[in-house]
């Protein structure tokens, strides 16, 4: 009678006391290991046509779909894409003269990036002219927390004044519009969300 593997994975290993049969030994080993590896299929429909009957999917089974380049895991009721690990930071933001940093946080999960920046204006008043202001570089995002595909447009708010800002692939954050003047002592809350291209 085959013995079980040492890792508790219910993989049958042919024992010396079993009747000699290389085909049965290989079949038992394959049946135990293949479903526990990452199986490759041309598409979800190919996978569905293949994993039926005694080879039906079981919880924890993983597959790679070649047509969409995606890893999926069977959770007992359906195929899901495993969630990416959440990464975060609260450091590395550099602030330009005329601004002070109150708080900064960045979150990244898979290709989704979210940054929240909380600054105070310490320099002279930034004058608004019918919603327009002089483009004002206020801070720079740390490496690894910048858009990769191009400039991202976002909004900020002071509680009284609102406006728009942009962040480029170089991480430079620039205030571009304001509904009113941004005086010294004004707290500016900036938020942006984007998808990384890689």
PyMOL commands that set and color helices and strands:
alter all, ss='L'
color gray80, all
select helices_A, chain A and resi 22-36+44-50+53-55
alter helices_A, ss='H'
color red, helices_A
select strands_A, chain A and resi 3-4+12-13+38-41+62-65+70-74+79-80+86-89+94-95+99-109+112-121+132-140+152-157+162-167+172-177+187-195
alter strands_A, ss='S'
color yellow, strands_A
deselect
rebuild
show_as cartoon
